Amino acid sequence: MSVQRPTTPARELPTELESPRAKLIYLYLRPAAASIDELQADLDVEKITLYSILRTLRERGLVEKRDEQFAVAE
């Protein structure tokens, strides 16, 4: 079963995002934070891949970890 997430107005992606999966994860996190399990279930991406991409996004200051969830940095 797919989870319906609220939509937000379109915004440009950060220019440093080149990977299609990084873009997908970034856009998924735009409206609301999500856990690794939610990302895996909804995006069908392996956890090891998610951890790698999220680490890169965090290092670039685009995503931050809040408790057990990840969110777009403000």
mmJSON file of the N, C-alpha and C atoms, coordinates in Angstrom:
{"data_MODEL":{"atom_site":{
"group_PDB":["ATOM","ATOM","ATOM","ATOM","ATOM","ATOM","ATOM","ATOM","ATOM","ATOM","ATOM","ATOM","ATOM","ATOM","ATOM","ATOM","ATOM","ATOM","ATOM","ATOM","ATOM","ATOM","ATOM","ATOM","ATOM","ATOM","ATOM","ATOM","ATOM","ATOM","ATOM","ATOM","ATOM","ATOM","ATOM","ATOM","ATOM","ATOM","ATOM","ATOM","ATOM","ATOM","ATOM","ATOM","ATOM","ATOM","ATOM","ATOM","ATOM","ATOM","ATOM","ATOM","ATOM","ATOM","ATOM","ATOM","ATOM","ATOM","ATOM","ATOM","ATOM","ATOM","ATOM","ATOM","ATOM","ATOM","ATOM","ATOM","ATOM","ATOM","ATOM","ATOM","ATOM","ATOM","ATOM","ATOM","ATOM","ATOM","ATOM","ATOM","ATOM","ATOM","ATOM","ATOM","ATOM","ATOM","ATOM","ATOM","ATOM","ATOM","ATOM","ATOM","ATOM","ATOM","ATOM","ATOM","ATOM","ATOM","ATOM","ATOM","ATOM","ATOM","ATOM","ATOM","ATOM","ATOM","ATOM","ATOM","ATOM","ATOM","ATOM","ATOM","ATOM","ATOM","ATOM","ATOM","ATOM","ATOM","ATOM","ATOM","ATOM","ATOM","ATOM","ATOM","ATOM","ATOM","ATOM","ATOM","ATOM","ATOM","ATOM","ATOM","ATOM","ATOM","ATOM","ATOM","ATOM","ATOM","ATOM","ATOM","ATOM","ATOM","ATOM","ATOM","ATOM","ATOM","ATOM","ATOM","ATOM","ATOM","ATOM","ATOM","ATOM","ATOM","ATOM","ATOM","ATOM","ATOM","ATOM","ATOM","ATOM","ATOM","ATOM","ATOM","ATOM","ATOM","ATOM","ATOM","ATOM","ATOM","ATOM","ATOM","ATOM","ATOM","ATOM","ATOM","ATOM","ATOM","ATOM","ATOM","ATOM","ATOM","ATOM","ATOM","ATOM","ATOM","ATOM","ATOM","ATOM","ATOM","ATOM","ATOM","ATOM","ATOM","ATOM","ATOM","ATOM","ATOM","ATOM","ATOM","ATOM","ATOM","ATOM","ATOM","ATOM","ATOM","ATOM","ATOM","ATOM","ATOM","ATOM","ATOM","ATOM","ATOM","ATOM","ATOM","ATOM","ATOM","ATOM","ATOM","ATOM","ATOM"],
"id":[1,2,3,4,5,6,7,8,9,10,11,12,13,14,15,16,17,18,19,20,21,22,23,24,25,26,27,28,29,30,31,32,33,34,35,36,37,38,39,40,41,42,43,44,45,46,47,48,49,50,51,52,53,54,55,56,57,58,59,60,61,62,63,64,65,66,67,68,69,70,71,72,73,74,75,76,77,78,79,80,81,82,83,84,85,86,87,88,89,90,91,92,93,94,95,96,97,98,99,100,101,102,103,104,105,106,107,108,109,110,111,112,113,114,115,116,117,118,119,120,121,122,123,124,125,126,127,128,129,130,131,132,133,134,135,136,137,138,139,140,141,142,143,144,145,146,147,148,149,150,151,152,153,154,155,156,157,158,159,160,161,162,163,164,165,166,167,168,169,170,171,172,173,174,175,176,177,178,179,180,181,182,183,184,185,186,187,188,189,190,191,192,193,194,195,196,197,198,199,200,201,202,203,204,205,206,207,208,209,210,211,212,213,214,215,216,217,218,219,220,221,222],
"type_symbol":["N","C","C","N","C","C","N","C","C","N","C","C","N","C","C","N","C","C","N","C","C","N","C","C","N","C","C","N","C","C","N","C","C","N","C","C","N","C","C","N","C","C","N","C","C","N","C","C","N","C","C","N","C","C","N","C","C","N","C","C","N","C","C","N","C","C","N","C","C","N","C","C","N","C","C","N","C","C","N","C","C","N","C","C","N","C","C","N","C","C","N","C","C","N","C","C","N","C","C","N","C","C","N","C","C","N","C","C","N","C","C","N","C","C","N","C","C","N","C","C","N","C","C","N","C","C","N","C","C","N","C","C","N","C","C","N","C","C","N","C","C","N","C","C","N","C","C","N","C","C","N","C","C","N","C","C","N","C","C","N","C","C","N","C","C","N","C","C","N","C","C","N","C","C","N","C","C","N","C","C","N","C","C","N","C","C","N","C","C","N","C","C","N","C","C","N","C","C","N","C","C","N","C","C","N","C","C","N","C","C","N","C","C","N","C","C","N","C","C","N","C","C"],
"label_atom_id":["N","CA","C","N","CA","C","N","CA","C","N","CA","C","N","CA","C","N","CA","C","N","CA","C","N","CA","C","N","CA","C","N","CA","C","N","CA","C","N","CA","C","N","CA","C","N","CA","C","N","CA","C","N","CA","C","N","CA","C","N","CA","C","N","CA","C","N","CA","C","N","CA","C","N","CA","C","N","CA","C","N","CA","C","N","CA","C","N","CA","C","N","CA","C","N","CA","C","N","CA","C","N","CA","C","N","CA","C","N","CA","C","N","CA","C","N","CA","C","N","CA","C","N","CA","C","N","CA","C","N","CA","C","N","CA","C","N","CA","C","N","CA","C","N","CA","C","N","CA","C","N","CA","C","N","CA","C","N","CA","C","N","CA","C","N","CA","C","N","CA","C","N","CA","C","N","CA","C","N","CA","C","N","CA","C","N","CA","C","N","CA","C","N","CA","C","N","CA","C","N","CA","C","N","CA","C","N","CA","C","N","CA","C","N","CA","C","N","CA","C","N","CA","C","N","CA","C","N","CA","C","N","CA","C","N","CA","C","N","CA","C","N","CA","C","N","CA","C","N","CA","C","N","CA","C","N","CA","C"],
"label_alt_id":[null,null,null,null,null,null,null,null,null,null,null,null,null,null,null,null,null,null,null,null,null,null,null,null,null,null,null,null,null,null,null,null,null,null,null,null,null,null,null,null,null,null,null,null,null,null,null,null,null,null,null,null,null,null,null,null,null,null,null,null,null,null,null,null,null,null,null,null,null,null,null,null,null,null,null,null,null,null,null,null,null,null,null,null,null,null,null,null,null,null,null,null,null,null,null,null,null,null,null,null,null,null,null,null,null,null,null,null,null,null,null,null,null,null,null,null,null,null,null,null,null,null,null,null,null,null,null,null,null,null,null,null,null,null,null,null,null,null,null,null,null,null,null,null,null,null,null,null,null,null,null,null,null,null,null,null,null,null,null,null,null,null,null,null,null,null,null,null,null,null,null,null,null,null,null,null,null,null,null,null,null,null,null,null,null,null,null,null,null,null,null,null,null,null,null,null,null,null,null,null,null,null,null,null,null,null,null,null,null,null,null,null,null,null,null,null,null,null,null,null,null,null],
"label_comp_id":["MET","MET","MET","SER","SER","SER","VAL","VAL","VAL","GLN","GLN","GLN","ARG","ARG","ARG","PRO","PRO","PRO","THR","THR","THR","THR","THR","THR","PRO","PRO","PRO","ALA","ALA","ALA","ARG","ARG","ARG","GLU","GLU","GLU","LEU","LEU","LEU","PRO","PRO","PRO","THR","THR","THR","GLU","GLU","GLU","LEU","LEU","LEU","GLU","GLU","GLU","SER","SER","SER","PRO","PRO","PRO","ARG","ARG","ARG","ALA","ALA","ALA","LYS","LYS","LYS","LEU","LEU","LEU","ILE","ILE","ILE","TYR","TYR","TYR","LEU","LEU","LEU","TYR","TYR","TYR","LEU","LEU","LEU","ARG","ARG","ARG","PRO","PRO","PRO","ALA","ALA","ALA","ALA","ALA","ALA","ALA","ALA","ALA","SER","SER","SER","ILE","ILE","ILE","ASP","ASP","ASP","GLU","GLU","GLU","LEU","LEU","LEU","GLN","GLN","GLN","ALA","ALA","ALA","ASP","ASP","ASP","LEU","LEU","LEU","ASP","ASP","ASP","VAL","VAL","VAL","GLU","GLU","GLU","LYS","LYS","LYS","ILE","ILE","ILE","THR","THR","THR","LEU","LEU","LEU","TYR","TYR","TYR","SER","SER","SER","ILE","ILE","ILE","LEU","LEU","LEU","ARG","ARG","ARG","THR","THR","THR","LEU","LEU","LEU","ARG","ARG","ARG","GLU","GLU","GLU","ARG","ARG","ARG","GLY","GLY","GLY","LEU","LEU","LEU","VAL","VAL","VAL","GLU","GLU","GLU","LYS","LYS","LYS","ARG","ARG","ARG","ASP","ASP","ASP","GLU","GLU","GLU","GLN","GLN","GLN","PHE","PHE","PHE","ALA","ALA","ALA","VAL","VAL","VAL","ALA","ALA","ALA","GLU","GLU","GLU"],
"label_asym_id":["A","A","A","A","A","A","A","A","A","A","A","A","A","A","A","A","A","A","A","A","A","A","A","A","A","A","A","A","A","A","A","A","A","A","A","A","A","A","A","A","A","A","A","A","A","A","A","A","A","A","A","A","A","A","A","A","A","A","A","A","A","A","A","A","A","A","A","A","A","A","A","A","A","A","A","A","A","A","A","A","A","A","A","A","A","A","A","A","A","A","A","A","A","A","A","A","A","A","A","A","A","A","A","A","A","A","A","A","A","A","A","A","A","A","A","A","A","A","A","A","A","A","A","A","A","A","A","A","A","A","A","A","A","A","A","A","A","A","A","A","A","A","A","A","A","A","A","A","A","A","A","A","A","A","A","A","A","A","A","A","A","A","A","A","A","A","A","A","A","A","A","A","A","A","A","A","A","A","A","A","A","A","A","A","A","A","A","A","A","A","A","A","A","A","A","A","A","A","A","A","A","A","A","A","A","A","A","A","A","A","A","A","A","A","A","A","A","A","A","A","A","A"],
"label_entity_id":["1","1","1","1","1","1","1","1","1","1","1","1","1","1","1","1","1","1","1","1","1","1","1","1","1","1","1","1","1","1","1","1","1","1","1","1","1","1","1","1","1","1","1","1","1","1","1","1","1","1","1","1","1","1","1","1","1","1","1","1","1","1","1","1","1","1","1","1","1","1","1","1","1","1","1","1","1","1","1","1","1","1","1","1","1","1","1","1","1","1","1","1","1","1","1","1","1","1","1","1","1","1","1","1","1","1","1","1","1","1","1","1","1","1","1","1","1","1","1","1","1","1","1","1","1","1","1","1","1","1","1","1","1","1","1","1","1","1","1","1","1","1","1","1","1","1","1","1","1","1","1","1","1","1","1","1","1","1","1","1","1","1","1","1","1","1","1","1","1","1","1","1","1","1","1","1","1","1","1","1","1","1","1","1","1","1","1","1","1","1","1","1","1","1","1","1","1","1","1","1","1","1","1","1","1","1","1","1","1","1","1","1","1","1","1","1","1","1","1","1","1","1"],
"label_seq_id":[1,1,1,2,2,2,3,3,3,4,4,4,5,5,5,6,6,6,7,7,7,8,8,8,9,9,9,10,10,10,11,11,11,12,12,12,13,13,13,14,14,14,15,15,15,16,16,16,17,17,17,18,18,18,19,19,19,20,20,20,21,21,21,22,22,22,23,23,23,24,24,24,25,25,25,26,26,26,27,27,27,28,28,28,29,29,29,30,30,30,31,31,31,32,32,32,33,33,33,34,34,34,35,35,35,36,36,36,37,37,37,38,38,38,39,39,39,40,40,40,41,41,41,42,42,42,43,43,43,44,44,44,45,45,45,46,46,46,47,47,47,48,48,48,49,49,49,50,50,50,51,51,51,52,52,52,53,53,53,54,54,54,55,55,55,56,56,56,57,57,57,58,58,58,59,59,59,60,60,60,61,61,61,62,62,62,63,63,63,64,64,64,65,65,65,66,66,66,67,67,67,68,68,68,69,69,69,70,70,70,71,71,71,72,72,72,73,73,73,74,74,74],
"pdbx_PDB_ins_code":[null,null,null,null,null,null,null,null,null,null,null,null,null,null,null,null,null,null,null,null,null,null,null,null,null,null,null,null,null,null,null,null,null,null,null,null,null,null,null,null,null,null,null,null,null,null,null,null,null,null,null,null,null,null,null,null,null,null,null,null,null,null,null,null,null,null,null,null,null,null,null,null,null,null,null,null,null,null,null,null,null,null,null,null,null,null,null,null,null,null,null,null,null,null,null,null,null,null,null,null,null,null,null,null,null,null,null,null,null,null,null,null,null,null,null,null,null,null,null,null,null,null,null,null,null,null,null,null,null,null,null,null,null,null,null,null,null,null,null,null,null,null,null,null,null,null,null,null,null,null,null,null,null,null,null,null,null,null,null,null,null,null,null,null,null,null,null,null,null,null,null,null,null,null,null,null,null,null,null,null,null,null,null,null,null,null,null,null,null,null,null,null,null,null,null,null,null,null,null,null,null,null,null,null,null,null,null,null,null,null,null,null,null,null,null,null,null,null,null,null,null,null],
"Cartn_x":[0.843,0.0,0.891,0.595,1.356,0.815,1.707,1.33,1.19,0.098,-0.096,0.558,1.437,2.123,1.593,1.547,1.079,2.02,1.464,2.282,2.601,3.721,4.123,4.373,4.379,4.67,6.039,6.159,7.421,8.531,9.688,10.877,12.012,12.985,14.131,14.923,15.497,16.394,17.739,18.448,19.81,20.657,21.469,22.264,23.28,23.71,24.703,24.13,22.817,22.221,22.279,23.092,23.224,22.567,22.622,22.089,20.568,19.972,18.509,17.936,18.61,18.12,18.24,19.306,19.456,18.34,18.026,16.933,15.605,15.379,14.147,13.999,15.059,15.018,14.82,15.53,15.392,13.944,13.369,11.994,10.998,11.252,10.374,10.356,11.503,11.613,11.146,10.843,10.427,9.206,8.126,6.966,7.061,7.766,7.797,8.959,9.393,10.474,10.01,10.989,10.679,11.803,11.444,12.436,13.031,14.106,14.715,13.688,12.929,11.931,10.857,10.421,9.426,10.019,11.246,11.9,12.036,12.468,12.651,11.325,10.295,8.996,8.368,8.425,7.75,8.543,9.873,10.702,11.313,11.198,11.755,13.257,13.964,15.422,16.021,17.077,17.715,18.25,18.215,18.663,20.114,20.983,22.396,22.561,21.753,21.783,21.235,20.16,19.577,20.576,21.239,22.222,23.339,23.803,24.874,24.429,23.259,22.75,22.454,21.82,21.507,22.769,23.813,25.091,25.633,25.6,26.076,25.226,23.912,23.025,23.263,23.526,23.822,25.155,26.164,27.476,27.397,26.484,26.304,25.358,24.837,23.956,22.55,22.151,20.831,19.772,20.22,19.315,19.884,19.0,19.439,18.662,19.275,18.624,17.987,16.731,15.969,15.416,16.0,15.665,15.932,14.927,15.101,14.579,14.396,13.891,14.841,14.697,15.488,14.571,15.072,14.267,15.172,14.588,15.319,15.762,17.025,17.571,16.937,16.699,16.071,17.085],
"Cartn_y":[-1.17,0.0,1.237,2.151,3.388,4.449,5.238,6.302,7.596,8.289,9.58,10.653,11.435,12.497,13.833,14.825,16.141,16.717,17.464,18.084,19.516,19.993,21.366,22.025,23.336,24.012,23.593,23.516,23.11,24.105,23.566,24.384,23.746,24.531,23.993,23.054,22.057,21.161,21.841,21.546,22.075,21.618,22.488,22.173,21.07,20.858,19.826,18.411,18.277,16.948,16.45,15.424,14.865,13.5,12.723,11.362,11.375,10.586,10.5,10.021,9.09,8.609,9.686,10.458,11.55,12.577,12.869,13.799,13.245,11.952,11.313,11.394,11.07,11.105,12.526,13.478,14.882,15.351,15.063,15.48,14.774,13.525,12.79,13.454,13.96,14.581,16.041,16.621,18.032,18.32,17.562,17.954,17.55,16.458,15.987,15.036,14.954,14.049,12.6,11.697,10.274,9.449,8.264,7.334,6.504,5.803,4.9,3.858,3.314,2.297,2.851,4.082,4.705,4.936,5.426,5.64,4.329,3.291,1.994,1.459,1.51,0.968,1.746,3.051,3.879,4.045,4.049,4.291,3.021,1.912,0.629,0.731,1.355,1.506,0.77,0.01,-0.751,0.185,-0.306,0.516,0.951,0.073,0.434,1.599,1.617,2.714,3.984,3.864,5.025,5.653,4.818,5.348,6.1,5.563,6.205,7.561,7.588,8.839,9.858,9.421,10.342,10.895,10.089,10.585,11.707,11.49,12.514,13.778,13.624,14.788,15.538,14.807,15.45,16.188,15.582,16.224,17.521,17.577,18.785,19.793,19.46,20.371,20.463,19.471,19.5,18.769,17.799,16.989,16.916,16.844,16.696,15.569,14.965,13.889,14.478,14.151,14.612,13.374,13.044,11.803,10.638,9.888,8.742,9.031,10.314,10.673,11.626,11.694,12.601,13.638,14.867,15.966,16.902,17.635,18.639,19.73,20.098,21.119,22.469,23.21,24.537,25.637],
"Cartn_z":[0.0,0.0,0.0,-0.821,-0.949,0.004,0.546,1.473,0.69,0.89,0.242,1.093,0.501,1.219,0.713,1.585,1.144,0.087,-0.807,-1.841,-1.456,-1.959,-1.718,-3.062,-3.1,-4.362,-4.89,-6.201,-6.821,-6.497,-6.163,-5.926,-6.689,-6.986,-7.702,-6.814,-7.436,-6.726,-6.557,-5.484,-5.355,-6.534,-7.057,-8.25,-8.022,-6.773,-6.52,-6.53,-6.641,-6.716,-8.152,-8.375,-9.717,-9.845,-8.785,-8.797,-8.826,-9.715,-9.727,-8.382,-7.731,-6.437,-5.364,-5.391,-4.422,-4.625,-5.874,-6.168,-5.669,-5.9,-5.46,-3.943,-3.228,-1.764,-1.268,-1.852,-1.46,-1.655,-2.816,-3.093,-2.177,-1.861,-0.947,0.425,0.85,2.17,2.192,1.043,0.986,1.848,1.742,2.544,4.014,4.316,5.709,5.937,7.173,7.548,7.392,7.265,7.132,7.73,8.178,8.716,7.574,7.887,6.903,6.451,7.391,7.033,6.099,6.331,5.444,4.055,4.018,2.723,1.96,2.657,2.011,1.474,2.277,1.874,0.716,0.798,-0.213,-1.506,-1.403,-2.59,-3.161,-2.421,-2.852,-3.147,-2.21,-2.296,-1.101,-1.337,-0.258,0.826,2.067,3.196,3.041,2.578,2.443,1.468,0.424,-0.548,0.086,0.834,1.518,2.481,3.285,4.238,3.518,2.414,1.655,1.1,0.492,-0.088,1.005,2.077,3.169,3.821,3.923,4.464,3.575,2.274,1.34,1.44,1.492,1.602,2.912,3.983,5.269,5.21,4.605,4.486,3.688,2.737,1.921,2.567,3.733,4.447,3.886,3.099,2.469,3.287,4.078,4.885,6.291,7.272,8.658,9.314,10.329,11.065,12.311,12.504,13.673,14.364,15.493,16.194,15.239,14.882,13.984,12.575,12.269,10.949,10.252,8.944,8.123,7.526,7.403,6.859,6.073,5.148,4.401,5.391,5.326,6.22,5.904,6.946,6.765,6.829],
"occupancy":[1.0,1.0,1.0,1.0,1.0,1.0,1.0,1.0,1.0,1.0,1.0,1.0,1.0,1.0,1.0,1.0,1.0,1.0,1.0,1.0,1.0,1.0,1.0,1.0,1.0,1.0,1.0,1.0,1.0,1.0,1.0,1.0,1.0,1.0,1.0,1.0,1.0,1.0,1.0,1.0,1.0,1.0,1.0,1.0,1.0,1.0,1.0,1.0,1.0,1.0,1.0,1.0,1.0,1.0,1.0,1.0,1.0,1.0,1.0,1.0,1.0,1.0,1.0,1.0,1.0,1.0,1.0,1.0,1.0,1.0,1.0,1.0,1.0,1.0,1.0,1.0,1.0,1.0,1.0,1.0,1.0,1.0,1.0,1.0,1.0,1.0,1.0,1.0,1.0,1.0,1.0,1.0,1.0,1.0,1.0,1.0,1.0,1.0,1.0,1.0,1.0,1.0,1.0,1.0,1.0,1.0,1.0,1.0,1.0,1.0,1.0,1.0,1.0,1.0,1.0,1.0,1.0,1.0,1.0,1.0,1.0,1.0,1.0,1.0,1.0,1.0,1.0,1.0,1.0,1.0,1.0,1.0,1.0,1.0,1.0,1.0,1.0,1.0,1.0,1.0,1.0,1.0,1.0,1.0,1.0,1.0,1.0,1.0,1.0,1.0,1.0,1.0,1.0,1.0,1.0,1.0,1.0,1.0,1.0,1.0,1.0,1.0,1.0,1.0,1.0,1.0,1.0,1.0,1.0,1.0,1.0,1.0,1.0,1.0,1.0,1.0,1.0,1.0,1.0,1.0,1.0,1.0,1.0,1.0,1.0,1.0,1.0,1.0,1.0,1.0,1.0,1.0,1.0,1.0,1.0,1.0,1.0,1.0,1.0,1.0,1.0,1.0,1.0,1.0,1.0,1.0,1.0,1.0,1.0,1.0,1.0,1.0,1.0,1.0,1.0,1.0,1.0,1.0,1.0,1.0,1.0,1.0],
"B_iso_or_equiv":[0.0,0.0,0.0,0.0,0.0,0.0,0.0,0.0,0.0,0.0,0.0,0.0,0.0,0.0,0.0,0.0,0.0,0.0,0.0,0.0,0.0,0.0,0.0,0.0,0.0,0.0,0.0,0.0,0.0,0.0,0.0,0.0,0.0,0.0,0.0,0.0,0.0,0.0,0.0,0.0,0.0,0.0,0.0,0.0,0.0,0.0,0.0,0.0,0.0,0.0,0.0,0.0,0.0,0.0,0.0,0.0,0.0,0.0,0.0,0.0,0.0,0.0,0.0,0.0,0.0,0.0,0.0,0.0,0.0,0.0,0.0,0.0,0.0,0.0,0.0,0.0,0.0,0.0,0.0,0.0,0.0,0.0,0.0,0.0,0.0,0.0,0.0,0.0,0.0,0.0,0.0,0.0,0.0,0.0,0.0,0.0,0.0,0.0,0.0,0.0,0.0,0.0,0.0,0.0,0.0,0.0,0.0,0.0,0.0,0.0,0.0,0.0,0.0,0.0,0.0,0.0,0.0,0.0,0.0,0.0,0.0,0.0,0.0,0.0,0.0,0.0,0.0,0.0,0.0,0.0,0.0,0.0,0.0,0.0,0.0,0.0,0.0,0.0,0.0,0.0,0.0,0.0,0.0,0.0,0.0,0.0,0.0,0.0,0.0,0.0,0.0,0.0,0.0,0.0,0.0,0.0,0.0,0.0,0.0,0.0,0.0,0.0,0.0,0.0,0.0,0.0,0.0,0.0,0.0,0.0,0.0,0.0,0.0,0.0,0.0,0.0,0.0,0.0,0.0,0.0,0.0,0.0,0.0,0.0,0.0,0.0,0.0,0.0,0.0,0.0,0.0,0.0,0.0,0.0,0.0,0.0,0.0,0.0,0.0,0.0,0.0,0.0,0.0,0.0,0.0,0.0,0.0,0.0,0.0,0.0,0.0,0.0,0.0,0.0,0.0,0.0,0.0,0.0,0.0,0.0,0.0,0.0],
"pdbx_formal_charge":[null,null,null,null,null,null,null,null,null,null,null,null,null,null,null,null,null,null,null,null,null,null,null,null,null,null,null,null,null,null,null,null,null,null,null,null,null,null,null,null,null,null,null,null,null,null,null,null,null,null,null,null,null,null,null,null,null,null,null,null,null,null,null,null,null,null,null,null,null,null,null,null,null,null,null,null,null,null,null,null,null,null,null,null,null,null,null,null,null,null,null,null,null,null,null,null,null,null,null,null,null,null,null,null,null,null,null,null,null,null,null,null,null,null,null,null,null,null,null,null,null,null,null,null,null,null,null,null,null,null,null,null,null,null,null,null,null,null,null,null,null,null,null,null,null,null,null,null,null,null,null,null,null,null,null,null,null,null,null,null,null,null,null,null,null,null,null,null,null,null,null,null,null,null,null,null,null,null,null,null,null,null,null,null,null,null,null,null,null,null,null,null,null,null,null,null,null,null,null,null,null,null,null,null,null,null,null,null,null,null,null,null,null,null,null,null,null,null,null,null,null,null],
"auth_seq_id":[1,1,1,2,2,2,3,3,3,4,4,4,5,5,5,6,6,6,7,7,7,8,8,8,9,9,9,10,10,10,11,11,11,12,12,12,13,13,13,14,14,14,15,15,15,16,16,16,17,17,17,18,18,18,19,19,19,20,20,20,21,21,21,22,22,22,23,23,23,24,24,24,25,25,25,26,26,26,27,27,27,28,28,28,29,29,29,30,30,30,31,31,31,32,32,32,33,33,33,34,34,34,35,35,35,36,36,36,37,37,37,38,38,38,39,39,39,40,40,40,41,41,41,42,42,42,43,43,43,44,44,44,45,45,45,46,46,46,47,47,47,48,48,48,49,49,49,50,50,50,51,51,51,52,52,52,53,53,53,54,54,54,55,55,55,56,56,56,57,57,57,58,58,58,59,59,59,60,60,60,61,61,61,62,62,62,63,63,63,64,64,64,65,65,65,66,66,66,67,67,67,68,68,68,69,69,69,70,70,70,71,71,71,72,72,72,73,73,73,74,74,74],
"auth_comp_id":["MET","MET","MET","SER","SER","SER","VAL","VAL","VAL","GLN","GLN","GLN","ARG","ARG","ARG","PRO","PRO","PRO","THR","THR","THR","THR","THR","THR","PRO","PRO","PRO","ALA","ALA","ALA","ARG","ARG","ARG","GLU","GLU","GLU","LEU","LEU","LEU","PRO","PRO","PRO","THR","THR","THR","GLU","GLU","GLU","LEU","LEU","LEU","GLU","GLU","GLU","SER","SER","SER","PRO","PRO","PRO","ARG","ARG","ARG","ALA","ALA","ALA","LYS","LYS","LYS","LEU","LEU","LEU","ILE","ILE","ILE","TYR","TYR","TYR","LEU","LEU","LEU","TYR","TYR","TYR","LEU","LEU","LEU","ARG","ARG","ARG","PRO","PRO","PRO","ALA","ALA","ALA","ALA","ALA","ALA","ALA","ALA","ALA","SER","SER","SER","ILE","ILE","ILE","ASP","ASP","ASP","GLU","GLU","GLU","LEU","LEU","LEU","GLN","GLN","GLN","ALA","ALA","ALA","ASP","ASP","ASP","LEU","LEU","LEU","ASP","ASP","ASP","VAL","VAL","VAL","GLU","GLU","GLU","LYS","LYS","LYS","ILE","ILE","ILE","THR","THR","THR","LEU","LEU","LEU","TYR","TYR","TYR","SER","SER","SER","ILE","ILE","ILE","LEU","LEU","LEU","ARG","ARG","ARG","THR","THR","THR","LEU","LEU","LEU","ARG","ARG","ARG","GLU","GLU","GLU","ARG","ARG","ARG","GLY","GLY","GLY","LEU","LEU","LEU","VAL","VAL","VAL","GLU","GLU","GLU","LYS","LYS","LYS","ARG","ARG","ARG","ASP","ASP","ASP","GLU","GLU","GLU","GLN","GLN","GLN","PHE","PHE","PHE","ALA","ALA","ALA","VAL","VAL","VAL","ALA","ALA","ALA","GLU","GLU","GLU"],
"auth_asym_id":["A","A","A","A","A","A","A","A","A","A","A","A","A","A","A","A","A","A","A","A","A","A","A","A","A","A","A","A","A","A","A","A","A","A","A","A","A","A","A","A","A","A","A","A","A","A","A","A","A","A","A","A","A","A","A","A","A","A","A","A","A","A","A","A","A","A","A","A","A","A","A","A","A","A","A","A","A","A","A","A","A","A","A","A","A","A","A","A","A","A","A","A","A","A","A","A","A","A","A","A","A","A","A","A","A","A","A","A","A","A","A","A","A","A","A","A","A","A","A","A","A","A","A","A","A","A","A","A","A","A","A","A","A","A","A","A","A","A","A","A","A","A","A","A","A","A","A","A","A","A","A","A","A","A","A","A","A","A","A","A","A","A","A","A","A","A","A","A","A","A","A","A","A","A","A","A","A","A","A","A","A","A","A","A","A","A","A","A","A","A","A","A","A","A","A","A","A","A","A","A","A","A","A","A","A","A","A","A","A","A","A","A","A","A","A","A","A","A","A","A","A","A"],
"auth_atom_id":["N","CA","C","N","CA","C","N","CA","C","N","CA","C","N","CA","C","N","CA","C","N","CA","C","N","CA","C","N","CA","C","N","CA","C","N","CA","C","N","CA","C","N","CA","C","N","CA","C","N","CA","C","N","CA","C","N","CA","C","N","CA","C","N","CA","C","N","CA","C","N","CA","C","N","CA","C","N","CA","C","N","CA","C","N","CA","C","N","CA","C","N","CA","C","N","CA","C","N","CA","C","N","CA","C","N","CA","C","N","CA","C","N","CA","C","N","CA","C","N","CA","C","N","CA","C","N","CA","C","N","CA","C","N","CA","C","N","CA","C","N","CA","C","N","CA","C","N","CA","C","N","CA","C","N","CA","C","N","CA","C","N","CA","C","N","CA","C","N","CA","C","N","CA","C","N","CA","C","N","CA","C","N","CA","C","N","CA","C","N","CA","C","N","CA","C","N","CA","C","N","CA","C","N","CA","C","N","CA","C","N","CA","C","N","CA","C","N","CA","C","N","CA","C","N","CA","C","N","CA","C","N","CA","C","N","CA","C","N","CA","C","N","CA","C","N","CA","C","N","CA","C","N","CA","C","N","CA","C"],
"pdbx_PDB_model_num":[1,1,1,1,1,1,1,1,1,1,1,1,1,1,1,1,1,1,1,1,1,1,1,1,1,1,1,1,1,1,1,1,1,1,1,1,1,1,1,1,1,1,1,1,1,1,1,1,1,1,1,1,1,1,1,1,1,1,1,1,1,1,1,1,1,1,1,1,1,1,1,1,1,1,1,1,1,1,1,1,1,1,1,1,1,1,1,1,1,1,1,1,1,1,1,1,1,1,1,1,1,1,1,1,1,1,1,1,1,1,1,1,1,1,1,1,1,1,1,1,1,1,1,1,1,1,1,1,1,1,1,1,1,1,1,1,1,1,1,1,1,1,1,1,1,1,1,1,1,1,1,1,1,1,1,1,1,1,1,1,1,1,1,1,1,1,1,1,1,1,1,1,1,1,1,1,1,1,1,1,1,1,1,1,1,1,1,1,1,1,1,1,1,1,1,1,1,1,1,1,1,1,1,1,1,1,1,1,1,1,1,1,1,1,1,1,1,1,1,1,1,1]
}}}
